[in-house]
Amino acid sequence: MTYCLLLLSVVAVTAAVPVPRLLTRAKWPEREPVVALWVWQCLVATVLLCCLTALALGAAAVFGTVRAQLFAPAPPAVTAAYDLSHASPWTTVLTVLLACGAAWTTAMLARELVEARRRRAGARAHLRDRAPDLPAGLPEGRGPLLVLEEEYPDAWWMPGSPPQLIVTTGALQRLTDHQLDAVLTHERGHARARHDWLLHLSAALAAGFPRVPLFAHFCEQTHRLVELSADDTASRRCGHLTTALALIELNQHRGVLSCSSSHRLLGERVDRLLEPPPRLDRRHRALTTAAAALVPLVPLLITFTPGLTALP
């Protein structure tokens, strides 16, 4: 059992510290944002699985009740293979730390979901106040697309059930039909991929563990990659140039070509659309996706190896 905990700790530290730093320096995520999002999720899943399985083994070694419940259906040889009869002091300390970490992670996720729901309810109430009244005789539901009277061009996606697209009259006046189609396709790409859940998860982990490089980079890169992914969705339907021009028109009053840090991503997105980077071929994309999917299996393999070897 000691060797399992050590191996799980090594895998978790490796996935949480050096690998994210290498991934942020790589160039290929800009070309394949969807694959990059999948790789980041697999890294996060690997760290969480390492902590969860280590917590289960440590709790089984420290508490006899947990051991009896966890290994109740297993043969005696499997229980003996894990050597859970006695727990060292460092195992007890590690188990307590992992239990506190699990409770803190749950609290951060719950807080993020509650805050997101509160912000969403406030935004929907604000939209109801600003939205124009419908003519008499029409249903009260405003449908998936809502037009607001606003001089500034803007369009955004409101998560919910169902998700709603909001576009201002300024955007309708400034954008051409093809550019408006690109903007709406971009926002539908967010809704279809459920990027809001990914953003909530990354924000909660980054807020709960700001000093862990994986979670900090995961939050930063997720905000960037979801926009690149939605840009690709729009450019495949409407073309790179049309999508870039729509992005410029929507954000010109915000300084889309400014060098300030808050607008730097917009400039990068425009440059990327005007000069599309070479994409990975289908074989390399499939290999990268499959390799990333196998990484979360490492902590499970480490955890179950003693029990599998003890089976007749």
PENOR-V564339 format. One record per residue. N is the residue number from 1. RES is the residue in one small letter. PSI is psi in whole degrees, 0 to 359 (* if undefined). NEAR is the number of other C-alpha atoms within 10 Angstrom. D_LAST is the distance of its C-alpha to the last C-alpha in Angstrom with 2 decimals. Layout:
n=[N N]
res=[RES RES]
psi=[PSI PSI]
near=[NEAR NEAR]
d_last=[D_LAST D_LAST]
This chain:
n=[1 2 3 4 5 6 7 8 9 10 11 12 13 14 15 16 17 18 19 20 21 22 23 24 25 26 27 28 29 30 31 32 33 34 35 36 37 38 39 40 41 42 43 44 45 46 47 48 49 50 51 52 53 54 55 56 57 58 59 60 61 62 63 64 65 66 67 68 69 70 71 72 73 74 75 76 77 78 79 80 81 82 83 84 85 86 87 88 89 90 91 92 93 94 95 96 97 98 99 100 101 102 103 104 105 106 107 108 109 110 111 112 113 114 115 116 117 118 119 120 121 122 123 124 125 126 127 128 129 130 131 132 133 134 135 136 137 138 139 140 141 142 143 144 145 146 147 148 149 150 151 152 153 154 155 156 157 158 159 160 161 162 163 164 165 166 167 168 169 170 171 172 173 174 175 176 177 178 179 180 181 182 183 184 185 186 187 188 189 190 191 192 193 194 195 196 197 198 199 200 201 202 203 204 205 206 207 208 209 210 211 212 213 214 215 216 217 218 219 220 221 222 223 224 225 226 227 228 229 230 231 232 233 234 235 236 237 238 239 240 241 242 243 244 245 246 247 248 249 250 251 252 253 254 255 256 257 258 259 260 261 262 263 264 265 266 267 268 269 270 271 272 273 274 275 276 277 278 279 280 281 282 283 284 285 286 287 288 289 290 291 292 293 294 295 296 297 298 299 300 301 302 303 304 305 306 307 308 309 310 311 312]
res=[m t y c l l l l s v v a v t a a v p v p r l l t r a k w p e r e p v v a l w v w q c l v a t v l l c c l t a l a l g a a a v f g t v r a q l f a p a p p a v t a a y d l s h a s p w t t v l t v l l a c g a a w t t a m l a r e l v e a r r r r a g a r a h l r d r a p d l p a g l p e g r g p l l v l e e e y p d a w w m p g s p p q l i v t t g a l q r l t d h q l d a v l t h e r g h a r a r h d w l l h l s a a l a a g f p r v p l f a h f c e q t h r l v e l s a d d t a s r r c g h l t t a l a l i e l n q h r g v l s c s s s h r l l g e r v d r l l e p p p r l d r r h r a l t t a a a a l v p l v p l l i t f t p g l t a l p]
psi=[324 318 324 315 321 316 319 321 319 316 317 316 320 316 339 338 291 322 314 324 323 322 325 338 349 155 336 332 331 329 328 74 328 316 321 320 321 319 315 318 322 322 315 317 324 313 316 321 322 314 320 314 324 322 319 315 317 318 325 327 327 320 122 327 317 319 318 321 321 323 20 314 356 148 158 327 325 316 319 329 331 348 59 13 331 146 130 161 322 332 320 316 316 320 318 317 318 323 318 319 320 318 320 319 316 319 320 319 317 318 319 318 320 316 320 319 321 316 321 319 320 320 320 323 321 321 322 325 325 337 143 148 141 150 154 142 344 152 155 329 133 359 181 346 127 130 127 144 106 133 331 135 130 156 138 171 130 108 155 194 98 164 153 138 132 132 141 161 333 322 321 327 325 324 146 172 317 321 320 322 321 318 314 324 321 311 324 329 320 313 318 322 358 50 339 322 321 321 321 317 313 321 320 316 321 322 324 327 70 339 359 116 322 312 324 314 326 316 314 313 329 315 326 314 328 326 320 321 316 325 318 321 316 320 328 329 319 352 151 316 316 318 319 317 322 321 320 315 322 328 12 322 346 352 55 330 14 156 1 153 326 337 5 323 323 317 320 322 319 314 320 323 324 329 79 130 154 135 156 148 168 323 314 323 318 321 318 317 317 319 319 323 334 339 315 345 344 309 326 320 318 320 319 353 312 318 324 321 337 347 143 *]
near=[19 16 11 20 22 12 18 25 17 13 18 20 16 15 22 22 14 12 14 21 14 9 16 14 9 10 10 16 19 20 18 19 22 18 20 23 19 15 21 21 19 21 24 22 18 26 21 18 19 28 21 18 19 25 22 18 22 28 24 22 23 21 14 14 11 16 19 13 10 15 13 11 9 12 13 12 14 19 19 14 16 21 13 19 12 11 17 11 10 11 21 16 13 16 22 16 13 19 18 12 17 16 11 15 18 15 14 20 19 13 13 19 16 12 13 15 14 12 12 15 13 12 13 15 12 11 15 12 10 13 14 13 10 11 8 7 6 8 9 10 7 15 11 13 13 15 19 18 14 13 13 17 20 19 23 16 20 19 18 13 7 10 17 20 19 18 22 18 17 18 24 17 13 16 20 15 11 15 25 23 18 29 29 19 22 25 23 20 21 22 20 10 14 14 19 17 12 17 16 17 21 26 23 22 23 21 17 19 17 15 10 14 17 26 26 20 19 25 22 15 19 22 16 17 19 23 20 24 24 25 28 25 20 25 20 13 15 18 17 21 15 22 30 25 18 23 24 19 19 22 17 14 10 14 15 22 17 14 12 11 8 11 15 14 19 23 19 14 22 22 14 18 22 15 11 14 14 10 13 13 8 9 9 11 14 13 11 16 17 12 13 20 17 11 17 20 16 15 26 15 12 17 23 14 13 19 16 12 11 15 12 7]
d_last=[19.61 22.91 21.94 20.87 24.26 26.11 24.70 25.45 28.91 29.58 28.68 30.82 33.75 33.67 33.74 36.37 38.86 39.23 37.90 40.34 43.23 42.50 42.19 45.55 47.23 45.94 48.38 46.15 45.53 49.22 48.82 45.67 45.77 43.31 40.64 41.54 41.11 37.64 36.76 38.16 36.20 32.92 33.80 34.61 31.39 29.45 31.29 30.96 27.20 26.87 28.99 27.31 23.71 25.10 26.99 24.00 22.03 25.27 26.18 22.85 23.49 27.16 27.21 25.16 26.08 24.73 21.41 21.19 22.07 19.97 16.63 17.60 15.22 12.13 9.92 11.47 8.89 9.76 13.36 13.39 12.25 15.42 17.60 19.83 21.41 24.56 26.37 28.90 32.36 31.94 28.86 31.09 33.90 31.76 30.40 33.98 35.25 32.64 33.42 37.11 36.54 34.71 37.56 40.16 38.64 38.63 42.22 43.34 41.91 43.53 46.81 46.86 46.33 49.01 51.44 50.85 51.52 54.64 55.92 55.33 57.21 60.07 60.24 60.33 63.08 65.02 64.68 65.93 69.00 69.69 68.93 72.02 72.73 72.08 74.98 75.47 73.64 70.57 67.17 66.27 63.04 63.83 61.16 58.80 61.71 64.16 67.32 68.90 72.44 72.11 74.14 71.28 68.92 65.40 62.38 59.07 56.10 55.59 51.96 51.61 51.11 52.58 53.23 56.91 58.80 61.95 64.71 68.13 71.47 71.98 69.01 70.40 73.74 72.57 69.72 70.28 68.47 65.97 65.40 64.88 62.36 60.49 60.50 59.26 56.54 55.44 55.21 53.43 50.83 50.12 49.92 47.72 45.15 45.26 46.06 47.17 43.63 42.69 45.86 45.18 41.67 42.97 45.97 43.95 41.56 44.53 46.51 43.73 42.69 45.76 44.87 41.51 42.46 39.92 41.24 44.87 44.61 42.62 45.51 48.16 46.60 45.71 49.38 50.38 47.83 48.26 51.96 51.38 49.01 51.64 54.31 52.38 52.12 55.88 56.78 54.85 56.95 60.27 60.33 59.99 63.72 64.20 61.29 62.61 66.12 64.89 63.04 66.22 68.42 66.23 65.98 69.29 70.77 67.79 68.20 65.47 66.69 67.08 65.43 64.55 60.89 60.79 61.93 60.26 57.41 59.97 61.65 58.39 57.58 61.05 60.79 57.39 58.80 61.92 60.03 56.58 54.03 52.22 48.98 45.66 45.08 42.59 39.96 40.06 40.05 36.94 35.13 36.16 35.06 31.62 31.13 32.23 29.87 26.85 27.93 26.91 23.31 23.19 22.99 20.31 18.21 18.94 18.07 14.69 13.43 12.26 10.29 8.75 7.96 6.41 3.83 0.00]
